[in-house]
């Protein structure tokens, strides 16, 4: 049976679909977080060079990857909303920004915890660290700019331009270790030719999958709230059971 996915491009239909998907992604994410943390902190062996301190990578690396990929996806949704004037695309971009900012913050914070014992400093103006900090500022700028404009459609357009322009920073983060002499090592996750212990690989990929599922669950939950706020004057929203019950209690 063919499924017409285009019908879910409208907020009215996507709202219900998102509500059904959130619990599945949330439960799967929690399970993978538990498994990934157990393998990373209890099963994976100690690193011969970095000792026990290396285990921070099981949080740091997935958070860093998600911070970059979420920004690109956010910018993609923002571009779709700007070009085709689609409401849901702009809402999805707005819903992803706080989660992306969270992962960028976690990346910087865990990087500092890792850097102190390894490099002897909490922070250095390393090319990758600086560009990751800029990424956090871009996320916060997107959120602040969108919140500062009362008209949602004007806010969507202004924030979309910032997101699109800021996307140039993502390849700078990724290739910084190749373009400049930095303290950071090369790519941690490799699909071939890696020297990582199998348990380390399992922990890394499990945590990465957990972060992806968490990002999806939180984004879908947040976009539902945005849809309700944007569409609160429409008839279909007023007829929703959760909205009707909320109004009845007031």
FENTA-V501483 format. One record per residue. N is the residue number from 1. RES is the residue in three letters. PHI is phi in whole degrees, 0 to 359 (none if undefined). Layout:
# FENTA-V501483
N,RES,PHI
N,RES,PHI
This chain:
# FENTA-V501483
1,UNK,none
2,UNK,285
3,UNK,249
4,UNK,276
5,UNK,290
6,UNK,295
7,UNK,293
8,UNK,276
9,UNK,279
10,UNK,263
11,UNK,304
12,UNK,299
13,UNK,270
14,UNK,291
15,UNK,303
16,UNK,292
17,UNK,297
18,UNK,299
19,UNK,298
20,UNK,284
21,UNK,276
22,UNK,307
23,UNK,300
24,UNK,296
25,UNK,293
26,UNK,294
27,UNK,294
28,UNK,297
29,UNK,296
30,UNK,300
31,UNK,295
32,UNK,291
33,UNK,300
34,UNK,297
35,UNK,293
36,UNK,297
37,UNK,293
38,UNK,295
39,UNK,295
40,UNK,292
41,UNK,255
42,UNK,237
43,UNK,255
44,UNK,300
45,UNK,285
46,UNK,289
47,UNK,286
48,UNK,293
49,UNK,263
50,UNK,263
51,UNK,67
52,UNK,282
53,UNK,296
54,UNK,296
55,UNK,298
56,UNK,297
57,UNK,294
58,UNK,290
59,UNK,253
60,UNK,296
61,UNK,293
62,UNK,301
63,UNK,296
64,UNK,295
65,UNK,297
66,UNK,296
67,UNK,299
68,UNK,283
69,UNK,294
70,UNK,297
71,UNK,295
72,UNK,296
73,UNK,293
74,UNK,301
75,UNK,295
76,UNK,296
77,UNK,298
78,UNK,298
79,UNK,294
80,UNK,299
81,UNK,296
82,UNK,288
83,UNK,282
84,UNK,258
85,UNK,57
86,UNK,268
87,UNK,293
88,UNK,295
89,UNK,299
90,UNK,295
91,UNK,295
92,UNK,295
93,UNK,298
94,UNK,295
95,UNK,289
96,UNK,277
97,UNK,302
98,UNK,297
99,UNK,292
100,UNK,298
101,UNK,296
102,UNK,299
103,UNK,293
104,UNK,296
105,UNK,295
106,UNK,299
107,UNK,301
108,UNK,292
109,UNK,294
110,UNK,291
111,UNK,297
112,UNK,293
113,UNK,296
114,UNK,283
115,UNK,290
116,UNK,301
117,UNK,287
118,UNK,275
119,UNK,251
120,UNK,83
121,UNK,210
122,UNK,290
123,UNK,211
124,UNK,226
125,UNK,279
126,UNK,289
127,UNK,302
128,UNK,289
129,UNK,296
130,UNK,294
131,UNK,291
132,UNK,291
133,UNK,296
134,UNK,298
135,UNK,298
136,UNK,299
137,UNK,296
138,UNK,294
139,UNK,300
140,UNK,295
141,UNK,295
142,UNK,300
143,UNK,296
144,UNK,294
145,UNK,297
146,UNK,296
147,UNK,284
148,UNK,278
149,UNK,251
150,UNK,290
151,UNK,285
152,UNK,302
153,UNK,290
154,UNK,294
155,UNK,297
156,UNK,299
157,UNK,293
158,UNK,294
159,UNK,293
160,UNK,297
161,UNK,298
162,UNK,296
163,UNK,296
164,UNK,293
165,UNK,295
166,UNK,290
167,UNK,296
168,UNK,295
169,UNK,287
170,UNK,295
171,UNK,297
172,UNK,296
173,UNK,299
174,UNK,294
175,UNK,267
176,UNK,301
177,UNK,289
178,UNK,265
179,UNK,278
180,UNK,230
181,UNK,276
182,UNK,240
183,UNK,283
184,UNK,287
185,UNK,280
186,UNK,288
187,UNK,301
188,UNK,279
189,UNK,267
190,UNK,228
191,UNK,270
192,UNK,207
193,UNK,72
194,UNK,273
195,UNK,259
196,UNK,293
197,UNK,299
198,UNK,303
199,UNK,293
200,UNK,295
201,UNK,297
202,UNK,299
203,UNK,296
204,UNK,296
205,UNK,290
206,UNK,294
207,UNK,294
208,UNK,297
209,UNK,296
210,UNK,298
211,UNK,294
212,UNK,299
213,UNK,295
214,UNK,298
215,UNK,300
216,UNK,295
217,UNK,299
218,UNK,292
219,UNK,296
220,UNK,295
221,UNK,295
222,UNK,289
223,UNK,292
224,UNK,297
225,UNK,294
226,UNK,294
227,UNK,299
228,UNK,299
229,UNK,292
230,UNK,288
231,UNK,254
232,UNK,296
233,UNK,272
234,UNK,273
235,UNK,291
236,UNK,294
237,UNK,290
238,UNK,296
239,UNK,268
240,UNK,294
241,UNK,302
242,UNK,291
243,UNK,286
244,UNK,297
245,UNK,292
246,UNK,295
247,UNK,290
248,UNK,292
249,UNK,280
250,UNK,283
